[in-house]
Structures are given as C-alpha cells and as structure tokens.
Amino acid sequence: MRLNEITFNDALPIDGYGPGFFRIGDEAVEGPLTVSPSGVGAWGGYDDAEALLALAGAVDVLFVGTGPEIAHLPAGLRGKLEDAGLGVEVMASPAACRTYNVLLAEGRRVAAALLPV
C-alpha cells in the first residue's frame, strides 16, 4: 500500500468535531461556523445568508453541514446561494467535514458551513 502525505497549503483542514464544537488548526471553535481557504468565520445558521454569500467567487462548492442528521436547506437560502453562483451540497456535518478535507487536499476551491453535532 502506498501512502501519500496530505498537504493543505495555507488552508486549514477540519481536524475533528464533537458536541457543540469543531477542531480547526488545533483550536476548538464553538457553534456554527464557516471554514474556507481564507479562514474560519462565524455563521448564524440558516438565517445568515450573508456569511455564505461572502464566499461567492472565492469557492466553487459550498458544503453545508446540517448537524448530526441530514436536513433540507430552507428553499430561500438555497435559492440565494445558487443565484450567487455557489454550488451547494447538503449533508450531515460529519460527512461535510470529511468531504471538505478530501477536496481541500486535492486543491479544490471549497468551503463548508457547519452546524455542530
């Protein structure tokens, strides 16, 4: 088996998560957040479209982690994001963390908006 070391350049991968927090760059960050190659930011949940719209143009795909279970995004929020040119993929937060890390390691322009588990 061949193992390759993963490099993330300047972007920070999601190292882990737990009840109410995410571990990013060896630091625990509590509550909902956004993470992208430009850094970690606060997110107010489904009512905070502005934090996500700020990612338009900087990323091609936004993974939205809906907490411990997959859930639908409110139609209005999804519409705003798609109108801004953001590709949106919705999944449970653990899957969103893993998918974000894999595509980040491939050098893709991705971001994640995550609700805690």
C-alpha positions, -999 to 999 in steps of 0.1 A, spaced: 0 0 0 13 34 -9 7 63 15 9 99 4 13 128 28 -16 153 25 -7 189 21 -32 217 25 -10 246 16 -22 276 37 -58 263 42 -68 247 74 -84 213 74 -111 203 99 -93 182 125 -123 169 144 -157 177 159 -177 170 190 -208 182 208 -211 219 200 -176 224 186 -152 218 157 -114 215 159 -96 235 133 -59 242 133 -55 227 168 -81 251 182 -116 243 193 -142 266 178 -177 265 193 -210 269 175 -219 272 138 -191 283 115 -178 287 80 -144 273 70 -127 281 37 -92 285 24 -93 321 36 -100 311 72 -127 304 98 -157 327 103 -188 328 124 -221 317 109 -256 325 123 -272 293 108 -299 292 82 -309 328 88 -274 341 80 -271 341 42 -247 370 41 -218 350 57 -223 324 29 -228 348 1 -194 364 10 -178 331 -2 -192 336 -38 -164 339 -63 -138 325 -39 -151 289 -39 -169 267 -64 -186 244 -39 -201 250 -5 -207 220 17 -235 227 42 -234 205 73 -268 203 89 -258 189 122 -259 152 132 -285 144 106 -290 154 70 -318 180 66 -331 202 38 -319 238 35 -347 264 35 -357 270 -1 -350 307 2 -314 302 14 -306 276 -13 -320 299 -39 -299 329 -28 -267 307 -28 -274 292 -62 -283 327 -76 -249 339 -64 -232 311 -84 -223 288 -54 -226 251 -59 -243 238 -28 -241 203 -14 -260 195 18 -251 167 41 -247 159 78 -219 178 94 -196 148 99 -198 140 62 -194 176 53 -162 178 73 -147 147 56 -157 158 21 -143 193 27 -110 179 38 -107 155 8 -114 181 -18 -93 207 0 -63 182 -1 -69 180 -39 -65 217 -42 -102 224 -50 -119 257 -42 -143 246 -14 -158 259 17 -180 245 45 -208 260 66 -213 237 96 -239 234 123 -225 215 153 -233 179 161 
